[in-house]
Amino acid sequence: MIQMGYILVAVWITALGEVTGEAVDYFVDPHECWQEAVWEMEVSEPGVSFTCVLDGLTLEQLDLQ
């Protein structure tokens, strides 16, 4: 996998048990993404969690033959 960056996502579970989430921001540096995730967790309402998801491409996606 060729790493492109990191997507900061917010995730929560609804009362019906559905996992929902949305992208919040994009980072090139994983440490900056994690720092922002920790800050967002500190200031957000209870029940919302934040994490960083690796964004990248596989060789199959690049179609390099």
PDB file of N, CA, C and O in Angstrom, chain B, residues numbered from 101:
ATOM      1  N   MET B 101       0.844  -1.176   0.000  1.00  0.00           N
ATOM      2  CA  MET B 101       0.000   0.000   0.000  1.00  0.00           C
ATOM      3  C   MET B 101       0.891   1.240   0.000  1.00  0.00           C
ATOM      4  O   MET B 101       1.893   1.303   0.713  1.00  0.00           O
ATOM      5  N   ILE B 102       0.520   2.191  -0.785  1.00  0.00           N
ATOM      6  CA  ILE B 102       1.189   3.490  -0.812  1.00  0.00           C
ATOM      7  C   ILE B 102       0.375   4.430   0.073  1.00  0.00           C
ATOM      8  O   ILE B 102      -0.774   4.746  -0.237  1.00  0.00           O
ATOM      9  N   GLN B 103       0.975   4.871   1.171  1.00  0.00           N
ATOM     10  CA  GLN B 103       0.267   5.734   2.108  1.00  0.00           C
ATOM     11  C   GLN B 103       0.194   7.152   1.567  1.00  0.00           C
ATOM     12  O   GLN B 103       1.202   7.733   1.167  1.00  0.00           O
ATOM     13  N   MET B 104      -1.013   7.697   1.561  1.00  0.00           N
ATOM     14  CA  MET B 104      -1.234   9.054   1.074  1.00  0.00           C
ATOM     15  C   MET B 104      -1.406  10.036   2.229  1.00  0.00           C
ATOM     16  O   MET B 104      -0.918  11.164   2.163  1.00  0.00           O
ATOM     17  N   GLY B 105      -2.092   9.614   3.277  1.00  0.00           N
ATOM     18  CA  GLY B 105      -2.369  10.480   4.411  1.00  0.00           C
ATOM     19  C   GLY B 105      -3.295   9.788   5.382  1.00  0.00           C
ATOM     20  O   GLY B 105      -3.426   8.564   5.375  1.00  0.00           O
ATOM     21  N   TYR B 106      -3.940  10.587   6.223  1.00  0.00           N
ATOM     22  CA  TYR B 106      -4.817  10.066   7.271  1.00  0.00           C
ATOM     23  C   TYR B 106      -6.093  10.891   7.323  1.00  0.00           C
ATOM     24  O   TYR B 106      -6.057  12.120   7.258  1.00  0.00           O
ATOM     25  N   ILE B 107      -7.211  10.206   7.440  1.00  0.00           N
ATOM     26  CA  ILE B 107      -8.508  10.869   7.515  1.00  0.00           C
ATOM     27  C   ILE B 107      -8.981  10.822   8.964  1.00  0.00           C
ATOM     28  O   ILE B 107      -9.102   9.749   9.555  1.00  0.00           O
ATOM     29  N   LEU B 108      -9.246  11.994   9.527  1.00  0.00           N
ATOM     30  CA  LEU B 108      -9.825  12.071  10.868  1.00  0.00           C
ATOM     31  C   LEU B 108     -11.322  11.853  10.726  1.00  0.00           C
ATOM     32  O   LEU B 108     -11.994  12.587  10.001  1.00  0.00           O
ATOM     33  N   VAL B 109     -11.849  10.841  11.419  1.00  0.00           N
ATOM     34  CA  VAL B 109     -13.273  10.548  11.326  1.00  0.00           C
ATOM     35  C   VAL B 109     -13.919  10.605  12.709  1.00  0.00           C
ATOM     36  O   VAL B 109     -13.298  10.275  13.719  1.00  0.00           O
ATOM     37  N   ALA B 110     -15.175  11.031  12.725  1.00  0.00           N
ATOM     38  CA  ALA B 110     -16.001  11.004  13.935  1.00  0.00           C
ATOM     39  C   ALA B 110     -16.955   9.830  13.795  1.00  0.00           C
ATOM     40  O   ALA B 110     -17.541   9.629  12.731  1.00  0.00           O
ATOM     41  N   VAL B 111     -17.116   9.049  14.864  1.00  0.00           N
ATOM     42  CA  VAL B 111     -17.953   7.855  14.827  1.00  0.00           C
ATOM     43  C   VAL B 111     -18.852   7.843  16.055  1.00  0.00           C
ATOM     44  O   VAL B 111     -18.425   8.204  17.152  1.00  0.00           O
ATOM     45  N   TRP B 112     -20.101   7.424  15.862  1.00  0.00           N
ATOM     46  CA  TRP B 112     -21.023   7.275  16.981  1.00  0.00           C
ATOM     47  C   TRP B 112     -22.019   6.174  16.649  1.00  0.00           C
ATOM     48  O   TRP B 112     -22.193   5.816  15.484  1.00  0.00           O
ATOM     49  N   ILE B 113     -22.669   5.644  17.667  1.00  0.00           N
ATOM     50  CA  ILE B 113     -23.680   4.596  17.502  1.00  0.00           C
ATOM     51  C   ILE B 113     -25.033   5.188  17.853  1.00  0.00           C
ATOM     52  O   ILE B 113     -25.203   5.780  18.919  1.00  0.00           O
ATOM     53  N   THR B 114     -25.998   5.026  16.950  1.00  0.00           N
ATOM     54  CA  THR B 114     -27.339   5.567  17.186  1.00  0.00           C
ATOM     55  C   THR B 114     -28.085   4.692  18.184  1.00  0.00           C
ATOM     56  O   THR B 114     -27.622   3.609  18.542  1.00  0.00           O
ATOM     57  N   ALA B 115     -29.238   5.168  18.629  1.00  0.00           N
ATOM     58  CA  ALA B 115     -30.074   4.417  19.571  1.00  0.00           C
ATOM     59  C   ALA B 115     -30.549   3.096  18.965  1.00  0.00           C
ATOM     60  O   ALA B 115     -30.877   2.166  19.703  1.00  0.00           O
ATOM     61  N   LEU B 116     -30.591   2.998  17.645  1.00  0.00           N
ATOM     62  CA  LEU B 116     -30.998   1.766  16.971  1.00  0.00           C
ATOM     63  C   LEU B 116     -29.829   0.811  16.762  1.00  0.00           C
ATOM     64  O   LEU B 116     -30.000  -0.265  16.190  1.00  0.00           O
ATOM     65  N   GLY B 117     -28.640   1.202  17.227  1.00  0.00           N
ATOM     66  CA  GLY B 117     -27.471   0.338  17.097  1.00  0.00           C
ATOM     67  C   GLY B 117     -26.713   0.487  15.786  1.00  0.00           C
ATOM     68  O   GLY B 117     -25.826  -0.314  15.489  1.00  0.00           O
ATOM     69  N   GLU B 118     -27.049   1.495  15.004  1.00  0.00           N
ATOM     70  CA  GLU B 118     -26.351   1.720  13.731  1.00  0.00           C
ATOM     71  C   GLU B 118     -25.080   2.524  13.975  1.00  0.00           C
ATOM     72  O   GLU B 118     -25.093   3.535  14.677  1.00  0.00           O
ATOM     73  N   VAL B 119     -23.986   2.058  13.386  1.00  0.00           N
ATOM     74  CA  VAL B 119     -22.726   2.787  13.489  1.00  0.00           C
ATOM     75  C   VAL B 119     -22.705   3.831  12.383  1.00  0.00           C
ATOM     76  O   VAL B 119     -22.871   3.504  11.208  1.00  0.00           O
ATOM     77  N   THR B 120     -22.501   5.078  12.759  1.00  0.00           N
ATOM     78  CA  THR B 120     -22.513   6.189  11.821  1.00  0.00           C
ATOM     79  C   THR B 120     -21.204   6.952  11.963  1.00  0.00           C
ATOM     80  O   THR B 120     -20.606   6.976  13.039  1.00  0.00           O
ATOM     81  N   GLY B 121     -20.769   7.565  10.890  1.00  0.00           N
ATOM     82  CA  GLY B 121     -19.545   8.344  10.970  1.00  0.00           C
ATOM     83  C   GLY B 121     -19.434   9.331   9.826  1.00  0.00           C
ATOM     84  O   GLY B 121     -20.170   9.265   8.841  1.00  0.00           O
ATOM     85  N   GLU B 122     -18.488  10.249   9.985  1.00  0.00           N
ATOM     86  CA  GLU B 122     -18.237  11.212   8.920  1.00  0.00           C
ATOM     87  C   GLU B 122     -16.788  11.667   8.983  1.00  0.00           C
ATOM     88  O   GLU B 122     -16.188  11.747  10.055  1.00  0.00           O
ATOM     89  N   ALA B 123     -16.244  11.963   7.817  1.00  0.00           N
ATOM     90  CA  ALA B 123     -14.883  12.485   7.749  1.00  0.00           C
ATOM     91  C   ALA B 123     -14.885  13.919   8.251  1.00  0.00           C
ATOM     92  O   ALA B 123     -15.777  14.702   7.927  1.00  0.00           O
ATOM     93  N   VAL B 124     -13.873  14.254   9.049  1.00  0.00           N
ATOM     94  CA  VAL B 124     -13.788  15.583   9.636  1.00  0.00           C
ATOM     95  C   VAL B 124     -12.681  16.405   8.983  1.00  0.00           C
ATOM     96  O   VAL B 124     -12.876  17.580   8.672  1.00  0.00           O
ATOM     97  N   ASP B 125     -11.521  15.785   8.776  1.00  0.00           N
ATOM     98  CA  ASP B 125     -10.372  16.516   8.235  1.00  0.00           C
ATOM     99  C   ASP B 125      -9.383  15.524   7.635  1.00  0.00           C
ATOM    100  O   ASP B 125      -9.536  14.312   7.786  1.00  0.00           O
ATOM    101  N   TYR B 126      -8.369  16.050   6.955  1.00  0.00           N
ATOM    102  CA  TYR B 126      -7.361  15.219   6.301  1.00  0.00           C
ATOM    103  C   TYR B 126      -5.976  15.687   6.725  1.00  0.00           C
ATOM    104  O   TYR B 126      -5.717  16.888   6.796  1.00  0.00           O
ATOM    105  N   PHE B 127      -5.089  14.744   7.006  1.00  0.00           N
ATOM    106  CA  PHE B 127      -3.739  15.056   7.463  1.00  0.00           C
ATOM    107  C   PHE B 127      -2.718  14.219   6.701  1.00  0.00           C
ATOM    108  O   PHE B 127      -3.005  13.093   6.294  1.00  0.00           O
ATOM    109  N   VAL B 128      -1.547  14.768   6.515  1.00  0.00           N
ATOM    110  CA  VAL B 128      -0.435  14.028   5.936  1.00  0.00           C
ATOM    111  C   VAL B 128       0.383  13.386   7.057  1.00  0.00           C
ATOM    112  O   VAL B 128       0.890  12.276   6.900  1.00  0.00           O
ATOM    113  N   ASP B 129       0.508  14.077   8.175  1.00  0.00           N
ATOM    114  CA  ASP B 129       1.289  13.603   9.314  1.00  0.00           C
ATOM    115  C   ASP B 129       0.380  12.836  10.285  1.00  0.00           C
ATOM    116  O   ASP B 129      -0.607  13.395  10.765  1.00  0.00           O
ATOM    117  N   PRO B 130       0.691  11.576  10.580  1.00  0.00           N
ATOM    118  CA  PRO B 130      -0.169  10.805  11.484  1.00  0.00           C
ATOM    119  C   PRO B 130      -0.217  11.373  12.901  1.00  0.00           C
ATOM    120  O   PRO B 130      -1.235  11.243  13.580  1.00  0.00           O
ATOM    121  N   HIS B 131       0.859  11.994  13.353  1.00  0.00           N
ATOM    122  CA  HIS B 131       0.886  12.564  14.691  1.00  0.00           C
ATOM    123  C   HIS B 131      -0.058  13.763  14.802  1.00  0.00           C
ATOM    124  O   HIS B 131      -0.725  13.934  15.822  1.00  0.00           O
ATOM    125  N   GLU B 132      -0.117  14.584  13.767  1.00  0.00           N
ATOM    126  CA  GLU B 132      -1.048  15.720  13.772  1.00  0.00           C
ATOM    127  C   GLU B 132      -2.490  15.232  13.778  1.00  0.00           C
ATOM    128  O   GLU B 132      -3.344  15.811  14.449  1.00  0.00           O
ATOM    129  N   CYS B 133      -2.758  14.175  13.036  1.00  0.00           N
ATOM    130  CA  CYS B 133      -4.114  13.614  12.998  1.00  0.00           C
ATOM    131  C   CYS B 133      -4.503  13.106  14.376  1.00  0.00           C
ATOM    132  O   CYS B 133      -5.603  13.386  14.853  1.00  0.00           O
ATOM    133  N   TRP B 134      -3.612  12.360  15.022  1.00  0.00           N
ATOM    134  CA  TRP B 134      -3.928  11.812  16.335  1.00  0.00           C
ATOM    135  C   TRP B 134      -4.082  12.912  17.376  1.00  0.00           C
ATOM    136  O   TRP B 134      -4.944  12.820  18.249  1.00  0.00           O
ATOM    137  N   GLN B 135      -3.258  13.948  17.293  1.00  0.00           N
ATOM    138  CA  GLN B 135      -3.380  15.088  18.210  1.00  0.00           C
ATOM    139  C   GLN B 135      -4.759  15.732  18.079  1.00  0.00           C
ATOM    140  O   GLN B 135      -5.399  16.059  19.078  1.00  0.00           O
ATOM    141  N   GLU B 136      -5.206  15.910  16.840  1.00  0.00           N
ATOM    142  CA  GLU B 136      -6.521  16.500  16.596  1.00  0.00           C
ATOM    143  C   GLU B 136      -7.631  15.579  17.089  1.00  0.00           C
ATOM    144  O   GLU B 136      -8.628  16.054  17.632  1.00  0.00           O
ATOM    145  N   ALA B 137      -7.473  14.268  16.909  1.00  0.00           N
ATOM    146  CA  ALA B 137      -8.475  13.303  17.386  1.00  0.00           C
ATOM    147  C   ALA B 137      -8.629  13.391  18.898  1.00  0.00           C
ATOM    148  O   ALA B 137      -9.750  13.374  19.406  1.00  0.00           O
ATOM    149  N   VAL B 138      -7.519  13.486  19.620  1.00  0.00           N
ATOM    150  CA  VAL B 138      -7.564  13.587  21.078  1.00  0.00           C
ATOM    151  C   VAL B 138      -8.239  14.889  21.494  1.00  0.00           C
ATOM    152  O   VAL B 138      -9.069  14.891  22.404  1.00  0.00           O
ATOM    153  N   TRP B 139      -7.892  15.997  20.837  1.00  0.00           N
ATOM    154  CA  TRP B 139      -8.511  17.285  21.164  1.00  0.00           C
ATOM    155  C   TRP B 139     -10.015  17.246  20.901  1.00  0.00           C
ATOM    156  O   TRP B 139     -10.801  17.725  21.719  1.00  0.00           O
ATOM    157  N   GLU B 140     -10.418  16.677  19.762  1.00  0.00           N
ATOM    158  CA  GLU B 140     -11.851  16.595  19.426  1.00  0.00           C
ATOM    159  C   GLU B 140     -12.609  15.770  20.464  1.00  0.00           C
ATOM    160  O   GLU B 140     -13.732  16.117  20.829  1.00  0.00           O
ATOM    161  N   MET B 141     -12.003  14.678  20.942  1.00  0.00           N
ATOM    162  CA  MET B 141     -12.670  13.857  21.965  1.00  0.00           C
ATOM    163  C   MET B 141     -12.862  14.631  23.262  1.00  0.00           C
ATOM    164  O   MET B 141     -13.855  14.441  23.964  1.00  0.00           O
ATOM    165  N   GLU B 142     -11.916  15.495  23.575  1.00  0.00           N
ATOM    166  CA  GLU B 142     -12.000  16.274  24.813  1.00  0.00           C
ATOM    167  C   GLU B 142     -13.111  17.322  24.759  1.00  0.00           C
ATOM    168  O   GLU B 142     -13.699  17.639  25.793  1.00  0.00           O
ATOM    169  N   VAL B 143     -13.411  17.864  23.583  1.00  0.00           N
ATOM    170  CA  VAL B 143     -14.391  18.951  23.487  1.00  0.00           C
ATOM    171  C   VAL B 143     -15.737  18.521  22.902  1.00  0.00           C
ATOM    172  O   VAL B 143     -16.663  19.329  22.845  1.00  0.00           O
ATOM    173  N   SER B 144     -15.863  17.278  22.472  1.00  0.00           N
ATOM    174  CA  SER B 144     -17.118  16.841  21.857  1.00  0.00           C
ATOM    175  C   SER B 144     -18.099  16.344  22.912  1.00  0.00           C
ATOM    176  O   SER B 144     -17.749  16.143  24.075  1.00  0.00           O
ATOM    177  N   GLU B 145     -19.332  16.153  22.469  1.00  0.00           N
ATOM    178  CA  GLU B 145     -20.354  15.629  23.369  1.00  0.00           C
ATOM    179  C   GLU B 145     -20.099  14.145  23.645  1.00  0.00           C
ATOM    180  O   GLU B 145     -19.486  13.464  22.823  1.00  0.00           O
ATOM    181  N   PRO B 146     -20.559  13.641  24.782  1.00  0.00           N
ATOM    182  CA  PRO B 146     -20.358  12.222  25.093  1.00  0.00           C
ATOM    183  C   PRO B 146     -20.998  11.319  24.033  1.00  0.00           C
ATOM    184  O   PRO B 146     -22.060  11.626  23.493  1.00  0.00           O
ATOM    185  N   GLY B 147     -20.335  10.217  23.754  1.00  0.00           N
ATOM    186  CA  GLY B 147     -20.875   9.259  22.799  1.00  0.00           C
ATOM    187  C   GLY B 147     -20.279   9.358  21.416  1.00  0.00           C
ATOM    188  O   GLY B 147     -20.525   8.487  20.581  1.00  0.00           O
ATOM    189  N   VAL B 148     -19.496  10.400  21.143  1.00  0.00           N
ATOM    190  CA  VAL B 148     -18.842  10.550  19.851  1.00  0.00           C
ATOM    191  C   VAL B 148     -17.362  10.243  20.043  1.00  0.00           C
ATOM    192  O   VAL B 148     -16.724  10.750  20.966  1.00  0.00           O
ATOM    193  N   SER B 149     -16.834   9.417  19.169  1.00  0.00           N
ATOM    194  CA  SER B 149     -15.421   9.072  19.253  1.00  0.00           C
ATOM    195  C   SER B 149     -14.732   9.495  17.963  1.00  0.00           C
ATOM    196  O   SER B 149     -15.377   9.622  16.922  1.00  0.00           O
ATOM    197  N   PHE B 150     -13.438   9.710  18.030  1.00  0.00           N
ATOM    198  CA  PHE B 150     -12.662  10.149  16.883  1.00  0.00           C
ATOM    199  C   PHE B 150     -11.470   9.228  16.697  1.00  0.00           C
ATOM    200  O   PHE B 150     -10.879   8.753  17.667  1.00  0.00           O
ATOM    201  N   THR B 151     -11.126   8.983  15.446  1.00  0.00           N
ATOM    202  CA  THR B 151      -9.949   8.180  15.143  1.00  0.00           C
ATOM    203  C   THR B 151      -9.391   8.590  13.787  1.00  0.00           C
ATOM    204  O   THR B 151     -10.045   9.285  13.010  1.00  0.00           O
ATOM    205  N   CYS B 152      -8.180   8.148  13.523  1.00  0.00           N
ATOM    206  CA  CYS B 152      -7.525   8.436  12.252  1.00  0.00           C
ATOM    207  C   CYS B 152      -7.469   7.157  11.426  1.00  0.00           C
ATOM    208  O   CYS B 152      -7.056   6.107  11.918  1.00  0.00           O
ATOM    209  N   VAL B 153      -7.883   7.253  10.180  1.00  0.00           N
ATOM    210  CA  VAL B 153      -7.909   6.112   9.280  1.00  0.00           C
ATOM    211  C   VAL B 153      -6.899   6.346   8.170  1.00  0.00           C
ATOM    212  O   VAL B 153      -6.863   7.415   7.562  1.00  0.00           O
ATOM    213  N   LEU B 154      -6.082   5.339   7.913  1.00  0.00           N
ATOM    214  CA  LEU B 154      -5.063   5.428   6.875  1.00  0.00           C
ATOM    215  C   LEU B 154      -5.717   5.545   5.501  1.00  0.00           C
ATOM    216  O   LEU B 154      -6.634   4.788   5.183  1.00  0.00           O
ATOM    217  N   ASP B 155      -5.257   6.474   4.700  1.00  0.00           N
ATOM    218  CA  ASP B 155      -5.712   6.651   3.325  1.00  0.00           C
ATOM    219  C   ASP B 155      -4.565   6.256   2.412  1.00  0.00           C
ATOM    220  O   ASP B 155      -3.452   6.761   2.558  1.00  0.00           O
ATOM    221  N   GLY B 156      -4.825   5.369   1.484  1.00  0.00           N
ATOM    222  CA  GLY B 156      -3.748   4.943   0.601  1.00  0.00           C
ATOM    223  C   GLY B 156      -4.273   4.202  -0.610  1.00  0.00           C
ATOM    224  O   GLY B 156      -5.476   3.995  -0.773  1.00  0.00           O
ATOM    225  N   LEU B 157      -3.342   3.813  -1.444  1.00  0.00           N
ATOM    226  CA  LEU B 157      -3.658   3.093  -2.678  1.00  0.00           C
ATOM    227  C   LEU B 157      -2.892   1.778  -2.705  1.00  0.00           C
ATOM    228  O   LEU B 157      -1.739   1.706  -2.279  1.00  0.00           O
ATOM    229  N   THR B 158      -3.541   0.750  -3.207  1.00  0.00           N
ATOM    230  CA  THR B 158      -2.846  -0.502  -3.439  1.00  0.00           C
ATOM    231  C   THR B 158      -2.329  -0.504  -4.873  1.00  0.00           C
ATOM    232  O   THR B 158      -2.765   0.307  -5.690  1.00  0.00           O
ATOM    233  N   LEU B 159      -1.416  -1.396  -5.180  1.00  0.00           N
ATOM    234  CA  LEU B 159      -0.885  -1.476  -6.538  1.00  0.00           C
ATOM    235  C   LEU B 159      -1.981  -1.824  -7.539  1.00  0.00           C
ATOM    236  O   LEU B 159      -1.931  -1.387  -8.689  1.00  0.00           O
ATOM    237  N   GLU B 160      -2.973  -2.610  -7.109  1.00  0.00           N
ATOM    238  CA  GLU B 160      -4.091  -2.951  -8.002  1.00  0.00           C
ATOM    239  C   GLU B 160      -4.887  -1.701  -8.374  1.00  0.00           C
ATOM    240  O   GLU B 160      -5.350  -1.567  -9.506  1.00  0.00           O
ATOM    241  N   GLN B 161      -5.042  -0.786  -7.410  1.00  0.00           N
ATOM    242  CA  GLN B 161      -5.786   0.444  -7.682  1.00  0.00           C
ATOM    243  C   GLN B 161      -5.022   1.353  -8.637  1.00  0.00           C
ATOM    244  O   GLN B 161      -5.626   2.097  -9.409  1.00  0.00           O
ATOM    245  N   LEU B 162      -3.703   1.292  -8.583  1.00  0.00           N
ATOM    246  CA  LEU B 162      -2.887   2.114  -9.486  1.00  0.00           C
ATOM    247  C   LEU B 162      -2.848   1.531 -10.892  1.00  0.00           C
ATOM    248  O   LEU B 162      -2.518   2.219 -11.857  1.00  0.00           O
ATOM    249  N   ASP B 163      -3.195   0.238 -10.990  1.00  0.00           N
ATOM    250  CA  ASP B 163      -3.217  -0.470 -12.271  1.00  0.00           C
ATOM    251  C   ASP B 163      -1.848  -0.392 -12.951  1.00  0.00           C
ATOM    252  O   ASP B 163      -1.758  -0.110 -14.146  1.00  0.00           O
ATOM    253  N   LEU B 164      -0.784  -0.644 -12.182  1.00  0.00           N
ATOM    254  CA  LEU B 164       0.566  -0.649 -12.725  1.00  0.00           C
ATOM    255  C   LEU B 164       0.885  -2.058 -13.216  1.00  0.00           C
ATOM    256  O   LEU B 164       0.982  -2.992 -12.419  1.00  0.00           O
ATOM    257  N   GLN B 165       1.043  -2.204 -14.501  1.00  0.00           N
ATOM    258  CA  GLN B 165       1.341  -3.514 -15.067  1.00  0.00           C
ATOM    259  C   GLN B 165       2.540  -3.439 -15.956  1.00  0.00           C
ATOM    260  O   GLN B 165       2.948  -4.449 -16.528  1.00  0.00           O
TER     261      GLN B 165
END
